[in-house]
Amino acid sequence: MRERTPDERPDSWPILRSFKLWAILTSVLLIIIFTLQNTDSVEMRILIWSFTASGAFLVLVAVALGFAAGWVFRSARGHGFDLFG
């Protein structure tokens, strides 16, 4: 058995110590709570179109669009594409 150096710590759950993971879990929990509290029908108007949908559905669509936009811009940035430079 090898000896541990003083700066090594035993981490039984190292993934739970990640700030990014906690931020994601907190965001998902808040989105779920917000979605469950907004289940009433909502009328949505975009330019000349108008439709009615569940508020929960619209929240989930907005979150999905935000996630997709972040993923696309993050991917583009990783390939040397600078949108604001």
Secondary structure, 3 states (H helix, E strand, C coil): CCCCCCCCCCCCCHHHHCHHHHHHHHHHHHHHHHHHHCCCEEEEEECCEEEEEEHHHHHHHHHHHHHHHHHHHHHHHHCCCCCCC
